[in-house]
Amino acid sequence: MFKYRLIRTTEKLKLAIVWRLPNWVVYWCTIRSGAYATTGEHSSQVVPDLTLINTLKRWEDKSKE
């Protein structure tokens, strides 16, 4: 039960911070991740066919390199 409360509290704190971010920061992050997901080794990607999940996976895979 303690672990659940700790995780839930941590998640609430993260969301409280994120909801206070300026719109331009969120917009820039979205554009940046989308640009990464369609350039370099993924340059043949058709943008309308790119899903949010694929974008996030590519960004996550980049950080593991």
mmCIF file of the N, C-alpha and C atoms, coordinates in Angstrom:
data_MODEL
# 
_entry.id   MODEL 
# 
loop_
_atom_site.group_PDB 
_atom_site.id 
_atom_site.type_symbol 
_atom_site.label_atom_id 
_atom_site.label_alt_id 
_atom_site.label_comp_id 
_atom_site.label_asym_id 
_atom_site.label_entity_id 
_atom_site.label_seq_id 
_atom_site.pdbx_PDB_ins_code 
_atom_site.Cartn_x 
_atom_site.Cartn_y 
_atom_site.Cartn_z 
_atom_site.occupancy 
_atom_site.B_iso_or_equiv 
_atom_site.pdbx_formal_charge 
_atom_site.auth_seq_id 
_atom_site.auth_comp_id 
_atom_site.auth_asym_id 
_atom_site.auth_atom_id 
_atom_site.pdbx_PDB_model_num 
ATOM 1   N N  . MET A 1 1  ? 0.823  -1.199 0.000   1.00 0.00 ? 1  MET A N  1 
ATOM 2   C CA . MET A 1 1  ? 0.000  0.000  0.000   1.00 0.00 ? 1  MET A CA 1 
ATOM 3   C C  . MET A 1 1  ? 0.864  1.257  0.000   1.00 0.00 ? 1  MET A C  1 
ATOM 4   N N  . PHE A 1 2  ? 1.963  1.222  0.735   1.00 0.00 ? 2  PHE A N  1 
ATOM 5   C CA . PHE A 1 2  ? 2.849  2.384  0.792   1.00 0.00 ? 2  PHE A CA 1 
ATOM 6   C C  . PHE A 1 2  ? 3.437  2.692  -0.575  1.00 0.00 ? 2  PHE A C  1 
ATOM 7   N N  . LYS A 1 3  ? 3.854  1.642  -1.280  1.00 0.00 ? 3  LYS A N  1 
ATOM 8   C CA . LYS A 1 3  ? 4.447  1.824  -2.612  1.00 0.00 ? 3  LYS A CA 1 
ATOM 9   C C  . LYS A 1 3  ? 3.439  2.466  -3.566  1.00 0.00 ? 3  LYS A C  1 
ATOM 10  N N  . TYR A 1 4  ? 2.196  2.027  -3.513  1.00 0.00 ? 4  TYR A N  1 
ATOM 11  C CA . TYR A 1 4  ? 1.145  2.598  -4.361  1.00 0.00 ? 4  TYR A CA 1 
ATOM 12  C C  . TYR A 1 4  ? 0.964  4.087  -4.076  1.00 0.00 ? 4  TYR A C  1 
ATOM 13  N N  . ARG A 1 5  ? 0.902  4.444  -2.808  1.00 0.00 ? 5  ARG A N  1 
ATOM 14  C CA . ARG A 1 5  ? 0.721  5.858  -2.437  1.00 0.00 ? 5  ARG A CA 1 
ATOM 15  C C  . ARG A 1 5  ? 1.909  6.700  -2.873  1.00 0.00 ? 5  ARG A C  1 
ATOM 16  N N  . LEU A 1 6  ? 3.107  6.158  -2.735  1.00 0.00 ? 6  LEU A N  1 
ATOM 17  C CA . LEU A 1 6  ? 4.301  6.876  -3.158  1.00 0.00 ? 6  LEU A CA 1 
ATOM 18  C C  . LEU A 1 6  ? 4.285  7.119  -4.665  1.00 0.00 ? 6  LEU A C  1 
ATOM 19  N N  . ILE A 1 7  ? 3.961  6.092  -5.426  1.00 0.00 ? 7  ILE A N  1 
ATOM 20  C CA . ILE A 1 7  ? 3.902  6.228  -6.886  1.00 0.00 ? 7  ILE A CA 1 
ATOM 21  C C  . ILE A 1 7  ? 2.812  7.219  -7.283  1.00 0.00 ? 7  ILE A C  1 
ATOM 22  N N  . ARG A 1 8  ? 1.668  7.123  -6.650  1.00 0.00 ? 8  ARG A N  1 
ATOM 23  C CA . ARG A 1 8  ? 0.556  8.031  -6.961  1.00 0.00 ? 8  ARG A CA 1 
ATOM 24  C C  . ARG A 1 8  ? 0.904  9.481  -6.619  1.00 0.00 ? 8  ARG A C  1 
ATOM 25  N N  . THR A 1 9  ? 1.535  9.695  -5.493  1.00 0.00 ? 9  THR A N  1 
ATOM 26  C CA . THR A 1 9  ? 1.935  11.044 -5.097  1.00 0.00 ? 9  THR A CA 1 
ATOM 27  C C  . THR A 1 9  ? 2.969  11.607 -6.063  1.00 0.00 ? 9  THR A C  1 
ATOM 28  N N  . THR A 1 10 ? 3.925  10.771 -6.450  1.00 0.00 ? 10 THR A N  1 
ATOM 29  C CA . THR A 1 10 ? 4.948  11.193 -7.411  1.00 0.00 ? 10 THR A CA 1 
ATOM 30  C C  . THR A 1 10 ? 4.310  11.565 -8.737  1.00 0.00 ? 10 THR A C  1 
ATOM 31  N N  . GLU A 1 11 ? 3.365  10.770 -9.193  1.00 0.00 ? 11 GLU A N  1 
ATOM 32  C CA . GLU A 1 11 ? 2.671  11.048 -10.448 1.00 0.00 ? 11 GLU A CA 1 
ATOM 33  C C  . GLU A 1 11 ? 1.890  12.353 -10.371 1.00 0.00 ? 11 GLU A C  1 
ATOM 34  N N  . LYS A 1 12 ? 1.231  12.591 -9.265  1.00 0.00 ? 12 LYS A N  1 
ATOM 35  C CA . LYS A 1 12 ? 0.487  13.842 -9.087  1.00 0.00 ? 12 LYS A CA 1 
ATOM 36  C C  . LYS A 1 12 ? 1.430  15.045 -9.108  1.00 0.00 ? 12 LYS A C  1 
ATOM 37  N N  . LEU A 1 13 ? 2.594  14.909 -8.498  1.00 0.00 ? 13 LEU A N  1 
ATOM 38  C CA . LEU A 1 13 ? 3.570  15.993 -8.492  1.00 0.00 ? 13 LEU A CA 1 
ATOM 39  C C  . LEU A 1 13 ? 4.054  16.289 -9.916  1.00 0.00 ? 13 LEU A C  1 
ATOM 40  N N  . LYS A 1 14 ? 4.358  15.237 -10.663 1.00 0.00 ? 14 LYS A N  1 
ATOM 41  C CA . LYS A 1 14 ? 4.797  15.417 -12.052 1.00 0.00 ? 14 LYS A CA 1 
ATOM 42  C C  . LYS A 1 14 ? 3.732  16.139 -12.874 1.00 0.00 ? 14 LYS A C  1 
ATOM 43  N N  . LEU A 1 15 ? 2.492  15.712 -12.735 1.00 0.00 ? 15 LEU A N  1 
ATOM 44  C CA . LEU A 1 15 ? 1.411  16.343 -13.486 1.00 0.00 ? 15 LEU A CA 1 
ATOM 45  C C  . LEU A 1 15 ? 1.210  17.800 -13.079 1.00 0.00 ? 15 LEU A C  1 
ATOM 46  N N  . ALA A 1 16 ? 1.356  18.091 -11.800 1.00 0.00 ? 16 ALA A N  1 
ATOM 47  C CA . ALA A 1 16 ? 1.213  19.471 -11.335 1.00 0.00 ? 16 ALA A CA 1 
ATOM 48  C C  . ALA A 1 16 ? 2.272  20.368 -11.968 1.00 0.00 ? 16 ALA A C  1 
ATOM 49  N N  . ILE A 1 17 ? 3.479  19.837 -12.121 1.00 0.00 ? 17 ILE A N  1 
ATOM 50  C CA . ILE A 1 17 ? 4.553  20.615 -12.760 1.00 0.00 ? 17 ILE A CA 1 
ATOM 51  C C  . ILE A 1 17 ? 4.275  20.784 -14.243 1.00 0.00 ? 17 ILE A C  1 
ATOM 52  N N  . VAL A 1 18 ? 3.911  19.697 -14.906 1.00 0.00 ? 18 VAL A N  1 
ATOM 53  C CA . VAL A 1 18 ? 3.696  19.732 -16.355 1.00 0.00 ? 18 VAL A CA 1 
ATOM 54  C C  . VAL A 1 18 ? 2.560  20.670 -16.735 1.00 0.00 ? 18 VAL A C  1 
ATOM 55  N N  . TRP A 1 19 ? 1.477  20.659 -15.992 1.00 0.00 ? 19 TRP A N  1 
ATOM 56  C CA . TRP A 1 19 ? 0.346  21.520 -16.325 1.00 0.00 ? 19 TRP A CA 1 
ATOM 57  C C  . TRP A 1 19 ? 0.679  23.005 -16.174 1.00 0.00 ? 19 TRP A C  1 
ATOM 58  N N  . ARG A 1 20 ? 1.755  23.310 -15.467 1.00 0.00 ? 20 ARG A N  1 
ATOM 59  C CA . ARG A 1 20 ? 2.150  24.710 -15.290 1.00 0.00 ? 20 ARG A CA 1 
ATOM 60  C C  . ARG A 1 20 ? 3.187  25.176 -16.313 1.00 0.00 ? 20 ARG A C  1 
ATOM 61  N N  . LEU A 1 21 ? 3.619  24.285 -17.185 1.00 0.00 ? 21 LEU A N  1 
ATOM 62  C CA . LEU A 1 21 ? 4.583  24.668 -18.211 1.00 0.00 ? 21 LEU A CA 1 
ATOM 63  C C  . LEU A 1 21 ? 3.949  25.647 -19.193 1.00 0.00 ? 21 LEU A C  1 
ATOM 64  N N  . PRO A 1 22 ? 4.727  26.599 -19.690 1.00 0.00 ? 22 PRO A N  1 
ATOM 65  C CA . PRO A 1 22 ? 4.195  27.509 -20.710 1.00 0.00 ? 22 PRO A CA 1 
ATOM 66  C C  . PRO A 1 22 ? 3.857  26.732 -21.984 1.00 0.00 ? 22 PRO A C  1 
ATOM 67  N N  . ASN A 1 23 ? 2.846  27.199 -22.701 1.00 0.00 ? 23 ASN A N  1 
ATOM 68  C CA . ASN A 1 23 ? 2.429  26.530 -23.934 1.00 0.00 ? 23 ASN A CA 1 
ATOM 69  C C  . ASN A 1 23 ? 3.555  26.437 -24.950 1.00 0.00 ? 23 ASN A C  1 
ATOM 70  N N  . TRP A 1 24 ? 4.405  27.459 -25.023 1.00 0.00 ? 24 TRP A N  1 
ATOM 71  C CA . TRP A 1 24 ? 5.460  27.443 -26.035 1.00 0.00 ? 24 TRP A CA 1 
ATOM 72  C C  . TRP A 1 24 ? 6.470  26.329 -25.770 1.00 0.00 ? 24 TRP A C  1 
ATOM 73  N N  . VAL A 1 25 ? 6.678  25.975 -24.505 1.00 0.00 ? 25 VAL A N  1 
ATOM 74  C CA . VAL A 1 25 ? 7.609  24.883 -24.188 1.00 0.00 ? 25 VAL A CA 1 
ATOM 75  C C  . VAL A 1 25 ? 7.024  23.543 -24.648 1.00 0.00 ? 25 VAL A C  1 
ATOM 76  N N  . VAL A 1 26 ? 5.765  23.333 -24.378 1.00 0.00 ? 26 VAL A N  1 
ATOM 77  C CA . VAL A 1 26 ? 5.106  22.093 -24.794 1.00 0.00 ? 26 VAL A CA 1 
ATOM 78  C C  . VAL A 1 26 ? 5.086  22.003 -26.311 1.00 0.00 ? 26 VAL A C  1 
ATOM 79  N N  . TYR A 1 27 ? 4.785  23.110 -26.969 1.00 0.00 ? 27 TYR A N  1 
ATOM 80  C CA . TYR A 1 27 ? 4.758  23.156 -28.436 1.00 0.00 ? 27 TYR A CA 1 
ATOM 81  C C  . TYR A 1 27 ? 6.137  22.834 -29.002 1.00 0.00 ? 27 TYR A C  1 
ATOM 82  N N  . TRP A 1 28 ? 7.176  23.439 -28.440 1.00 0.00 ? 28 TRP A N  1 
ATOM 83  C CA . TRP A 1 28 ? 8.536  23.198 -28.914 1.00 0.00 ? 28 TRP A CA 1 
ATOM 84  C C  . TRP A 1 28 ? 8.922  21.728 -28.735 1.00 0.00 ? 28 TRP A C  1 
ATOM 85  N N  . CYS A 1 29 ? 8.586  21.135 -27.606 1.00 0.00 ? 29 CYS A N  1 
ATOM 86  C CA . CYS A 1 29 ? 8.889  19.722 -27.353 1.00 0.00 ? 29 CYS A CA 1 
ATOM 87  C C  . CYS A 1 29 ? 8.181  18.822 -28.357 1.00 0.00 ? 29 CYS A C  1 
ATOM 88  N N  . THR A 1 30 ? 6.948  19.145 -28.678 1.00 0.00 ? 30 THR A N  1 
ATOM 89  C CA . THR A 1 30 ? 6.193  18.359 -29.650 1.00 0.00 ? 30 THR A CA 1 
ATOM 90  C C  . THR A 1 30 ? 6.836  18.437 -31.023 1.00 0.00 ? 30 THR A C  1 
ATOM 91  N N  . ILE A 1 31 ? 7.186  19.639 -31.454 1.00 0.00 ? 31 ILE A N  1 
ATOM 92  C CA . ILE A 1 31 ? 7.825  19.822 -32.755 1.00 0.00 ? 31 ILE A CA 1 
ATOM 93  C C  . ILE A 1 31 ? 9.175  19.116 -32.779 1.00 0.00 ? 31 ILE A C  1 
ATOM 94  N N  . ARG A 1 32 ? 9.930  19.229 -31.714 1.00 0.00 ? 32 ARG A N  1 
ATOM 95  C CA . ARG A 1 32 ? 11.263 18.603 -31.649 1.00 0.00 ? 32 ARG A CA 1 
ATOM 96  C C  . ARG A 1 32 ? 11.186 17.091 -31.757 1.00 0.00 ? 32 ARG A C  1 
ATOM 97  N N  . SER A 1 33 ? 10.268 16.471 -31.038 1.00 0.00 ? 33 SER A N  1 
ATOM 98  C CA . SER A 1 33 ? 10.143 15.011 -31.109 1.00 0.00 ? 33 SER A CA 1 
ATOM 99  C C  . SER A 1 33 ? 9.629  14.571 -32.469 1.00 0.00 ? 33 SER A C  1 
ATOM 100 N N  . GLY A 1 34 ? 8.701  15.319 -33.042 1.00 0.00 ? 34 GLY A N  1 
ATOM 101 C CA . GLY A 1 34 ? 8.211  14.993 -34.384 1.00 0.00 ? 34 GLY A CA 1 
ATOM 102 C C  . GLY A 1 34 ? 9.284  15.133 -35.434 1.00 0.00 ? 34 GLY A C  1 
ATOM 103 N N  . ALA A 1 35 ? 10.123 16.159 -35.299 1.00 0.00 ? 35 ALA A N  1 
ATOM 104 C CA . ALA A 1 35 ? 11.216 16.353 -36.252 1.00 0.00 ? 35 ALA A CA 1 
ATOM 105 C C  . ALA A 1 35 ? 12.223 15.213 -36.155 1.00 0.00 ? 35 ALA A C  1 
ATOM 106 N N  . TYR A 1 36 ? 12.538 14.797 -34.958 1.00 0.00 ? 36 TYR A N  1 
ATOM 107 C CA . TYR A 1 36 ? 13.475 13.688 -34.805 1.00 0.00 ? 36 TYR A CA 1 
ATOM 108 C C  . TYR A 1 36 ? 12.917 12.404 -35.407 1.00 0.00 ? 36 TYR A C  1 
ATOM 109 N N  . ALA A 1 37 ? 11.614 12.186 -35.232 1.00 0.00 ? 37 ALA A N  1 
ATOM 110 C CA . ALA A 1 37 ? 10.991 10.947 -35.704 1.00 0.00 ? 37 ALA A CA 1 
ATOM 111 C C  . ALA A 1 37 ? 10.871 10.874 -37.221 1.00 0.00 ? 37 ALA A C  1 
ATOM 112 N N  . THR A 1 38 ? 11.159 11.974 -37.919 1.00 0.00 ? 38 THR A N  1 
ATOM 113 C CA . THR A 1 38 ? 11.028 11.976 -39.377 1.00 0.00 ? 38 THR A CA 1 
ATOM 114 C C  . THR A 1 38 ? 12.316 12.389 -40.087 1.00 0.00 ? 38 THR A C  1 
ATOM 115 N N  . THR A 1 39 ? 13.440 12.380 -39.384 1.00 0.00 ? 39 THR A N  1 
ATOM 116 C CA . THR A 1 39 ? 14.719 12.727 -40.011 1.00 0.00 ? 39 THR A CA 1 
ATOM 117 C C  . THR A 1 39 ? 15.740 11.632 -39.751 1.00 0.00 ? 39 THR A C  1 
ATOM 118 N N  . GLY A 1 40 ? 16.903 11.760 -40.375 1.00 0.00 ? 40 GLY A N  1 
ATOM 119 C CA . GLY A 1 40 ? 17.978 10.797 -40.174 1.00 0.00 ? 40 GLY A CA 1 
ATOM 120 C C  . GLY A 1 40 ? 17.605 9.424  -40.696 1.00 0.00 ? 40 GLY A C  1 
ATOM 121 N N  . GLU A 1 41 ? 17.735 8.420  -39.847 1.00 0.00 ? 41 GLU A N  1 
ATOM 122 C CA . GLU A 1 41 ? 17.439 7.055  -40.275 1.00 0.00 ? 41 GLU A CA 1 
ATOM 123 C C  . GLU A 1 41 ? 15.956 6.852  -40.566 1.00 0.00 ? 41 GLU A C  1 
ATOM 124 N N  . HIS A 1 42 ? 15.117 7.770  -40.126 1.00 0.00 ? 42 HIS A N  1 
ATOM 125 C CA . HIS A 1 42 ? 13.671 7.677  -40.350 1.00 0.00 ? 42 HIS A CA 1 
ATOM 126 C C  . HIS A 1 42 ? 13.202 8.666  -41.415 1.00 0.00 ? 42 HIS A C  1 
ATOM 127 N N  . SER A 1 43 ? 14.114 9.131  -42.264 1.00 0.00 ? 43 SER A N  1 
ATOM 128 C CA . SER A 1 43 ? 13.773 10.188 -43.218 1.00 0.00 ? 43 SER A CA 1 
ATOM 129 C C  . SER A 1 43 ? 12.764 9.750  -44.275 1.00 0.00 ? 43 SER A C  1 
ATOM 130 N N  . SER A 1 44 ? 12.571 8.466  -44.462 1.00 0.00 ? 44 SER A N  1 
ATOM 131 C CA . SER A 1 44 ? 11.593 7.998  -45.453 1.00 0.00 ? 44 SER A CA 1 
ATOM 132 C C  . SER A 1 44 ? 10.181 7.912  -44.868 1.00 0.00 ? 44 SER A C  1 
ATOM 133 N N  . GLN A 1 45 ? 10.024 8.299  -43.623 1.00 0.00 ? 45 GLN A N  1 
ATOM 134 C CA . GLN A 1 45 ? 8.722  8.221  -42.947 1.00 0.00 ? 45 GLN A CA 1 
ATOM 135 C C  . GLN A 1 45 ? 7.737  9.213  -43.558 1.00 0.00 ? 45 GLN A C  1 
ATOM 136 N N  . VAL A 1 46 ? 6.555  8.727  -43.902 1.00 0.00 ? 46 VAL A N  1 
ATOM 137 C CA . VAL A 1 46 ? 5.477  9.597  -44.359 1.00 0.00 ? 46 VAL A CA 1 
ATOM 138 C C  . VAL A 1 46 ? 4.836  10.189 -43.107 1.00 0.00 ? 46 VAL A C  1 
ATOM 139 N N  . VAL A 1 47 ? 4.880  11.499 -42.998 1.00 0.00 ? 47 VAL A N  1 
ATOM 140 C CA . VAL A 1 47 ? 4.473  12.166 -41.757 1.00 0.00 ? 47 VAL A CA 1 
ATOM 141 C C  . VAL A 1 47 ? 3.028  11.867 -41.352 1.00 0.00 ? 47 VAL A C  1 
ATOM 142 N N  . PRO A 1 48 ? 2.042  11.918 -42.250 1.00 0.00 ? 48 PRO A N  1 
ATOM 143 C CA . PRO A 1 48 ? 0.677  11.619 -41.792 1.00 0.00 ? 48 PRO A CA 1 
ATOM 144 C C  . PRO A 1 48 ? 0.493  10.190 -41.267 1.00 0.00 ? 48 PRO A C  1 
ATOM 145 N N  . ASP A 1 49 ? 1.390  9.282  -41.639 1.00 0.00 ? 49 ASP A N  1 
ATOM 146 C CA . ASP A 1 49 ? 1.283  7.904  -41.162 1.00 0.00 ? 49 ASP A CA 1 
ATOM 147 C C  . ASP A 1 49 ? 1.987  7.676  -39.827 1.00 0.00 ? 49 ASP A C  1 
ATOM 148 N N  . LEU A 1 50 ? 2.687  8.673  -39.332 1.00 0.00 ? 50 LEU A N  1 
ATOM 149 C CA . LEU A 1 50 ? 3.427  8.550  -38.081 1.00 0.00 ? 50 LEU A CA 1 
ATOM 150 C C  . LEU A 1 50 ? 2.470  8.669  -36.896 1.00 0.00 ? 50 LEU A C  1 
ATOM 151 N N  . THR A 1 51 ? 2.534  7.711  -35.991 1.00 0.00 ? 51 THR A N  1 
ATOM 152 C CA . THR A 1 51 ? 1.670  7.751  -34.805 1.00 0.00 ? 51 THR A CA 1 
ATOM 153 C C  . THR A 1 51 ? 2.442  8.327  -33.616 1.00 0.00 ? 51 THR A C  1 
ATOM 154 N N  . LEU A 1 52 ? 1.712  8.772  -32.645 1.00 0.00 ? 52 LEU A N  1 
ATOM 155 C CA . LEU A 1 52 ? 2.323  9.315  -31.441 1.00 0.00 ? 52 LEU A CA 1 
ATOM 156 C C  . LEU A 1 52 ? 3.175  8.258  -30.750 1.00 0.00 ? 52 LEU A C  1 
ATOM 157 N N  . ILE A 1 53 ? 2.694  7.038  -30.705 1.00 0.00 ? 53 ILE A N  1 
ATOM 158 C CA . ILE A 1 53 ? 3.432  5.957  -30.049 1.00 0.00 ? 53 ILE A CA 1 
ATOM 159 C C  . ILE A 1 53 ? 4.770  5.717  -30.752 1.00 0.00 ? 53 ILE A C  1 
ATOM 160 N N  . ASN A 1 54 ? 4.773  5.718  -32.077 1.00 0.00 ? 54 ASN A N  1 
ATOM 161 C CA . ASN A 1 54 ? 6.024  5.533  -32.818 1.00 0.00 ? 54 ASN A CA 1 
ATOM 162 C C  . ASN A 1 54 ? 6.991  6.680  -32.574 1.00 0.00 ? 54 ASN A C  1 
ATOM 163 N N  . THR A 1 55 ? 6.469  7.894  -32.513 1.00 0.00 ? 55 THR A N  1 
ATOM 164 C CA . THR A 1 55 ? 7.308  9.059  -32.232 1.00 0.00 ? 55 THR A CA 1 
ATOM 165 C C  . THR A 1 55 ? 7.994  8.918  -30.875 1.00 0.00 ? 55 THR A C  1 
ATOM 166 N N  . LEU A 1 56 ? 7.218  8.575  -29.863 1.00 0.00 ? 56 LEU A N  1 
ATOM 167 C CA . LEU A 1 56 ? 7.775  8.425  -28.517 1.00 0.00 ? 56 LEU A CA 1 
ATOM 168 C C  . LEU A 1 56 ? 8.766  7.272  -28.438 1.00 0.00 ? 56 LEU A C  1 
ATOM 169 N N  . LYS A 1 57 ? 8.479  6.173  -29.134 1.00 0.00 ? 57 LYS A N  1 
ATOM 170 C CA . LYS A 1 57 ? 9.392  5.034  -29.135 1.00 0.00 ? 57 LYS A CA 1 
ATOM 171 C C  . LYS A 1 57 ? 10.725 5.407  -29.774 1.00 0.00 ? 57 LYS A C  1 
ATOM 172 N N  . ARG A 1 58 ? 10.680 6.136  -30.880 1.00 0.00 ? 58 ARG A N  1 
ATOM 173 C CA . ARG A 1 58 ? 11.920 6.561  -31.536 1.00 0.00 ? 58 ARG A CA 1 
ATOM 174 C C  . ARG A 1 58 ? 12.722 7.494  -30.637 1.00 0.00 ? 58 ARG A C  1 
ATOM 175 N N  . TRP A 1 59 ? 12.041 8.383  -29.947 1.00 0.00 ? 59 TRP A N  1 
ATOM 176 C CA . TRP A 1 59 ? 12.731 9.306  -29.044 1.00 0.00 ? 59 TRP A CA 1 
ATOM 177 C C  . TRP A 1 59 ? 13.359 8.538  -27.875 1.00 0.00 ? 59 TRP A C  1 
ATOM 178 N N  . GLU A 1 60 ? 12.623 7.569  -27.352 1.00 0.00 ? 60 GLU A N  1 
ATOM 179 C CA . GLU A 1 60 ? 13.141 6.754  -26.246 1.00 0.00 ? 60 GLU A CA 1 
ATOM 180 C C  . GLU A 1 60 ? 14.345 5.919  -26.700 1.00 0.00 ? 60 GLU A C  1 
ATOM 181 N N  . ASP A 1 61 ? 14.250 5.349  -27.894 1.00 0.00 ? 61 ASP A N  1 
ATOM 182 C CA . ASP A 1 61 ? 15.361 4.554  -28.425 1.00 0.00 ? 61 ASP A CA 1 
ATOM 183 C C  . ASP A 1 61 ? 16.605 5.425  -28.623 1.00 0.00 ? 61 ASP A C  1 
ATOM 184 N N  . LYS A 1 62 ? 16.396 6.688  -28.979 1.00 0.00 ? 62 LYS A N  1 
ATOM 185 C CA . LYS A 1 62 ? 17.519 7.626  -29.164 1.00 0.00 ? 62 LYS A CA 1 
ATOM 186 C C  . LYS A 1 62 ? 18.261 7.826  -27.853 1.00 0.00 ? 62 LYS A C  1 
ATOM 187 N N  . SER A 1 63 ? 17.532 7.930  -26.773 1.00 0.00 ? 63 SER A N  1 
ATOM 188 C CA . SER A 1 63 ? 18.173 8.196  -25.482 1.00 0.00 ? 63 SER A CA 1 
ATOM 189 C C  . SER A 1 63 ? 18.956 6.977  -24.956 1.00 0.00 ? 63 SER A C  1 
ATOM 190 N N  . LYS A 1 64 ? 18.667 5.797  -25.487 1.00 0.00 ? 64 LYS A N  1 
ATOM 191 C CA . LYS A 1 64 ? 19.372 4.589  -25.063 1.00 0.00 ? 64 LYS A CA 1 
ATOM 192 C C  . LYS A 1 64 ? 20.688 4.390  -25.803 1.00 0.00 ? 64 LYS A C  1 
ATOM 193 N N  . GLU A 1 65 ? 20.888 5.148  -26.876 1.00 0.00 ? 65 GLU A N  1 
ATOM 194 C CA . GLU A 1 65 ? 22.122 4.991  -27.673 1.00 0.00 ? 65 GLU A CA 1 
ATOM 195 C C  . GLU A 1 65 ? 23.325 5.543  -26.975 1.00 0.00 ? 65 GLU A C  1 
# 
